[in-house]
Amino acid sequence: MADQQLEETPKVTIIFDTSILHKLRLANLSPEFRLIQRLAESKKLVAMVPEMAAREWLSQLTQDASDAIEGLSSSLHHFHRHLRRLEDPDVKRLAESSLHTEETLSAIKSRTEQWYKRRLSSLGLRSIAMDPADLPSIVDDYFSGAPPFANKKKREDIPDALILAGVRRMCGPSNSVVFVCHDNNLAKAGEKVGAHVVRSLPDLLKLQIVASLHSNAAFAIWWERNLKDVVAKIQGTQPQLEELLERDLESSVTDMMIHHYALPEDNSEARVACASDIGDVQFNWSMSESLGEGLLSVPIHFQADTELDFYVYRGDIMDVPDWVAVSYGDFENDHYFEAHGYIRSIFEGRLVIGLDASVMDGDLEILDADTSVEDVQFRDFADKGTL
């Protein structure tokens, strides 16, 4: 039975790091990830995630949700303190909301955590459990400073060491392991233990051992021979692509973290609350590339009005720029106050356009278009921010 199971096991294993999981939009998974899911469902490959990576990801998601819930509760508390004397039924109903009670907060947090766990499970990723047998080698690397440890005894890299241990265990002569990791140090360590390493989902689909799994031979040959003509025809649909970009904008950038020196926050960091009024859209068609038959990736550049959420230290609130609005709270007890920035931003990224085999018959129907933002800058500042 074991031998039979081994023969049926796909020879390609895809392992996702935390840095890639953070880029997944759970409400609207990208075409690239959905293709990986289909390949896993058809048993052409195995998609996996180290237990530590999954726990890191869930911890960050639930902490972000918890912070948002606490922030709403705090706002209701301040609302109650300052407006409870108004004899307005709507104000009274909000002021008396039960959201600020510990029981309600705890229940909401628990439901949120369970939802994220179910969502992770629905992605179809198999778990690579942590193994106590890996501990001696991890301890040796910790004291020697071997990868993924950046320096000797750097505790912050222990989670990466646990992730790498799982990747190492999966590597073997009869199994091709691809480690999808955006973290430079961990990616280099993955290469040293024998894994193929790519930095993104588009790069994963272009890797030969993966591309060979999803190639429809006739479509693949036609696509390669006619790619230039396809790109030329798609350029004629630019107005439609701009509409799809506008429609996808909210889910593409909402909750994205931006780092920029102009942000009056301790770490120069803010979360994108929303974006709208897209304009100055530019497609760099000369740099478009195929991600496999039916998938075309095009560099894009566009502007949008952006609302940012962050916190400002109370000692700095009088010096914030005019595009920042601060929600003042209790100066005696609060050290930080909620702030919102409203600024025109410039986004750079890629638009992945999906077509099916009917394009061979001249039917240029765009099935899907997914936006991936890679860089952002504020229009009124010369220097780029980072994601």
C-alpha positions, 0 to 999 in steps of 0.5 A: 500500500505504501509503495502504491501510494508513493507511485501515485504521489505527484513529483512536484511539491509547491511550498508557500512561505508566509511572505506569499500567504500575506499577498493572497487576497482571500476575498478574491484569489488571483488567477495564478493561485486558482490555477495552482489549486486546480493542478493540486485538485487534479493531483498534478502537484502537491501544494503545501505550507509549513505549519509555522508559516500558516500560524504566522499568517493566521496570527497576523490576520487575527491580530489585524482584525483584533486591532480593528475591533479594538479601534472601533470599540475605542471610538464608540467609547469616546463617542459615548463620552462626548455625545451622550448628552445629545438627545438624538435617538440615533446617537443614543443607540450608537453610544449605548452599543454593546460592542464595547463590552468585553464579552462582545469583543471576545466573541467577535474576535473568536469568530474572526479567528475561526473564519480565517482558519476555515479560509486557510483550510479551504485553500487546499494547502497540505500542512508540513507539521513541525518535527521535534527531530529538526530541533538539533540542527536548528539549534546548531544553525542558531548558534553558528549563524547559518542560514536562515539566521542572519547573525548568530543567536538572532531569535527573530529568525527562529520562525524562518528556521522552522519553515526551512526545516520543513522545506528541507524535509520535503526535498529529495531525489524523487521529488521536485520541490518549489519554494515560493518565498518573497523573503530574500534571506529565507529564499537563499536558504531554500536554494541551499537545501535543494529547493527550486526557489521563485519569488512570486506566483507569476514566476512559479507558473513560468518555471518549466517543471510547473509550466509543463503540468498545465500546458494544453499542447495545441493551445500552448503551441498556438499561444507561443507562435501568436503571442505578439498578435494577441498582445496587439489585439488586446491593446484594442480593448484598453478601455475595457481593461481600465474598467476592469482595473477600476472594478478590481482596485478596491480589492487590490489595494485595501489593507495594503501596508505602505511605508513612506517617509512622509507618513507622520507615523512612528514607523512611517507606515500606514494601511490603505483603507480605500482607493478611488477615482483612478486615472492616468492609466498607462500600460507598458505593452512592450514589457508584457509577458506570457505566464503560460497559455491564456495568461498575459501579464502587463506592467501598469502605472496609474493614479488613484485617490487614497485613504490611509489609516495610521496612528499619530503620537500625541506629541506630533499631532500639531505638526501633521501635514494638511493632508492628514486628519487626526481623530482627537481623543483623551489627551490625558490617557491616550498616547496615540490617536487615530489618523487618516491621510487623504492623498493622490497616490501613484501605483505600479504593478501588473495586470494579469489578463486571462483568455481561453482557447477560443482566442485561437478562433479569433474570439478575444473574450477577456475572462479575467483581469487581476491587479497586483500592486508592486510599488507605490509613491505619493504624487506630491513626493519624489521618493517611492514608498515601499510595500 
